[in-house]
Amino acid sequence: MNRYLPLGIFAVIAVFLGIGLFLDPREVPSPLIDKPAPAFSLPQLHEPAKTISRDDMKGKVWLLNVWASWCVACREEHPVLVEFARTKTVPIIGLNYKDERQDGLRWLAQFGDPYLLSAYDNDGRTGIDFGVYGVPETFVIDKNGVIRYKRIGVVTPAILREQILPLVRQLNGNA
């Protein structure tokens, strides 16, 4: 056995680990990009007797924002979404993820409600179908129900202006 083999293996592993240190985990490509959004039908947060499904949004470009009252980063992102919702540029659907209904309602009452409506995903199954592993996460979904963009982490004004808005305009034919 070559006595330099362990050293070579160590060097290769060290290089890969070193590269990994400089990657942004929010830039993880989603396998769902350019694929149909997972089908779902969930009760609405505000009106549990009513549901919202993916198919209710067919024919519209829309944002799905995954949030929770217990999410610290959601609190940072929320004012950006509230301000953006006032422009009525695109419908924003909330996905209240692994939360208590009353906590979610109280949070929206306290901080404002940017959502056309919020789906209530108490057990997190729909979030899992979308590949959510942390909140907040935001998706841009086209008129055919295909996911065109996924943001892991906080949507900032710059991300909204430089990434999400141009894509929404393009998908609406206003590029």
Backbone torsions as a table, in degrees:
resi	resn	phi	psi	omega
1	MET	NA	138.0	-179.3
2	ASN	-67.9	127.7	-177.5
3	ARG	-72.9	-13.2	178.4
4	TYR	-91.0	-7.5	-178.3
5	LEU	-59.4	-48.6	178.1
6	PRO	-59.2	-37.5	178.9
7	LEU	-65.8	-41.2	177.9
8	GLY	-63.2	-43.2	178.4
9	ILE	-62.9	-43.7	178.0
10	PHE	-59.8	-43.0	-179.1
11	ALA	-62.9	-42.3	179.0
12	VAL	-63.3	-46.2	178.8
13	ILE	-61.6	-43.4	180.0
14	ALA	-61.3	-39.4	178.8
15	VAL	-63.5	-47.3	-179.8
16	PHE	-63.7	-41.0	177.2
17	LEU	-64.8	-40.6	177.9
18	GLY	-62.0	-43.0	177.0
19	ILE	-61.4	-42.1	-179.2
20	GLY	-60.5	-29.5	179.8
21	LEU	-65.4	-22.8	-176.3
22	PHE	-101.9	3.9	178.5
23	LEU	-87.5	145.0	178.0
24	ASP	-92.4	118.2	-177.5
25	PRO	-63.3	-19.2	177.9
26	ARG	-76.7	-10.4	-179.2
27	GLU	-98.0	15.9	179.2
28	VAL	-65.7	121.2	-179.5
29	PRO	-68.1	136.0	179.6
30	SER	-89.3	134.8	175.4
31	PRO	-68.2	-9.5	-179.4
32	LEU	-86.3	-11.6	-179.9
33	ILE	-60.7	132.1	-178.1
34	ASP	68.3	19.6	174.4
35	LYS	-120.2	155.3	177.8
36	PRO	-58.4	139.3	174.8
37	ALA	-61.4	144.0	178.5
38	PRO	-59.0	140.7	176.9
39	ALA	-68.4	140.4	175.6
40	PHE	-153.1	156.8	170.4
41	SER	-146.3	113.2	-175.0
42	LEU	-128.3	153.8	173.3
43	PRO	-66.9	149.2	175.7
44	GLN	-76.6	147.3	-179.5
45	LEU	-62.7	-47.7	-176.2
46	HIS	-77.4	-32.6	-177.2
47	GLU	-130.4	87.3	-174.3
48	PRO	-59.8	-21.7	179.6
49	ALA	-76.1	-16.7	178.6
50	LYS	-102.1	153.4	179.1
51	THR	-119.5	166.3	171.7
52	ILE	-133.0	139.6	177.7
53	SER	-132.2	165.0	176.0
54	ARG	-56.9	-41.8	-175.3
55	ASP	-68.1	-20.3	175.8
56	ASP	-64.1	-22.9	-176.0
57	MET	-100.0	-0.3	179.1
58	LYS	-55.5	140.8	-178.9
59	GLY	90.2	-2.9	179.7
60	LYS	-127.4	145.1	166.4
61	VAL	-82.6	133.6	-177.2
62	TRP	-149.0	160.1	175.5
63	LEU	-104.8	138.7	169.7
64	LEU	-112.5	117.8	-179.4
65	ASN	-112.9	118.9	-179.9
66	VAL	-90.8	123.8	-173.6
67	TRP	-145.5	168.1	176.0
68	ALA	-156.2	151.8	-179.7
69	SER	-67.4	-26.0	-179.5
70	TRP	-84.4	-2.5	-174.6
71	CYS	-86.3	115.9	-179.5
72	VAL	-67.6	-43.1	-179.1
73	ALA	-65.8	-29.7	177.9
74	CYS	-62.4	-33.9	179.0
75	ARG	-65.4	-34.8	177.4
76	GLU	-70.2	-40.6	-176.4
77	GLU	-76.5	-31.3	-169.0
78	HIS	-55.5	-45.5	178.8
79	PRO	-59.7	-32.4	178.0
80	VAL	-65.2	-43.2	179.6
81	LEU	-68.8	-39.4	178.6
82	VAL	-60.7	-45.9	179.1
83	GLU	-64.9	-43.6	-179.9
84	PHE	-64.0	-38.9	-179.5
85	ALA	-60.7	-30.5	-180.0
86	ARG	-63.5	-24.9	-179.8
87	THR	-75.7	-18.0	-178.5
88	LYS	54.9	31.7	179.7
89	THR	-67.7	-39.3	-176.0
90	VAL	-153.8	142.3	176.2
91	PRO	-66.2	138.3	176.0
92	ILE	-114.0	120.9	175.6
93	ILE	-104.2	130.9	176.5
94	GLY	-90.8	147.0	170.9
95	LEU	-120.7	98.9	-179.1
96	ASN	-75.4	109.7	-164.6
97	TYR	-104.3	121.8	175.2
98	LYS	47.9	52.5	-174.7
99	ASP	-127.4	163.5	169.9
100	GLU	-86.4	135.0	-176.3
101	ARG	-52.5	-48.4	-177.2
102	GLN	-65.0	-34.9	177.9
103	ASP	-66.1	-42.7	177.9
104	GLY	-63.1	-44.2	179.5
105	LEU	-63.9	-43.0	179.4
106	ARG	-62.9	-41.0	-179.3
107	TRP	-62.2	-46.2	178.8
108	LEU	-65.2	-37.4	178.2
109	ALA	-65.0	-36.3	-177.8
110	GLN	-77.4	-41.5	-171.0
111	PHE	-106.7	-5.0	-178.1
112	GLY	101.4	155.9	-176.1
113	ASP	-122.6	100.7	-178.9
114	PRO	-82.3	-4.5	-169.5
115	TYR	-91.2	140.4	169.6
116	LEU	-57.0	-42.3	168.9
117	LEU	-166.4	164.8	177.9
118	SER	-119.1	132.9	171.6
119	ALA	-83.3	148.0	-177.2
120	TYR	-108.0	107.0	-177.2
121	ASP	-108.6	70.6	-173.6
122	ASN	-60.5	-43.4	-177.1
123	ASP	-88.6	-7.6	175.4
124	GLY	81.2	6.1	-176.9
125	ARG	-64.5	-41.2	178.8
126	THR	-66.7	-41.0	175.4
127	GLY	-57.7	-42.1	178.3
128	ILE	-63.2	-41.2	178.1
129	ASP	-59.6	-32.7	178.5
130	PHE	-84.2	-1.2	179.3
131	GLY	79.8	20.8	-179.5
132	VAL	-72.6	128.9	173.5
133	TYR	-125.4	3.4	175.2
134	GLY	-171.3	154.8	178.2
135	VAL	-113.6	150.8	0.4
136	PRO	-83.0	154.0	170.0
137	GLU	-137.3	144.6	-176.7
138	THR	-132.7	136.9	-179.8
139	PHE	-121.4	142.4	168.2
140	VAL	-104.4	125.8	-177.0
141	ILE	-120.9	132.3	-174.9
142	ASP	-83.6	-178.7	-175.4
143	LYS	-62.7	-22.7	179.5
144	ASN	-95.2	5.0	179.5
145	GLY	82.4	21.9	-179.1
146	VAL	-100.9	133.2	178.5
147	ILE	-73.4	124.4	-179.3
148	ARG	-110.8	-12.7	-176.8
149	TYR	-159.8	144.2	173.8
150	LYS	-137.0	129.7	175.8
151	ARG	-114.1	121.5	173.2
152	ILE	-97.0	120.8	-179.6
153	GLY	104.6	-170.8	-172.9
154	VAL	-67.2	132.9	169.7
155	VAL	-84.6	117.0	179.2
156	THR	-97.8	166.7	174.7
157	PRO	-56.4	-38.4	-179.7
158	ALA	-66.1	-43.0	178.6
159	ILE	-64.3	-41.6	177.8
160	LEU	-60.3	-48.3	-176.5
161	ARG	-70.3	-41.1	-171.1
162	GLU	-93.8	-23.4	-175.9
163	GLN	-119.7	-53.8	-172.5
164	ILE	-73.6	-50.5	-177.8
165	LEU	-60.7	-45.4	177.3
166	PRO	-60.2	-38.1	178.6
167	LEU	-67.1	-43.2	178.4
168	VAL	-60.6	-44.1	178.7
169	ARG	-61.6	-44.6	179.2
170	GLN	-61.1	-45.7	-178.2
171	LEU	-67.4	-27.4	176.9
172	ASN	-86.9	-2.0	-179.8
173	GLY	80.5	21.5	-179.0
174	ASN	-111.1	25.9	-174.1
175	ALA	-68.2	NA	NA
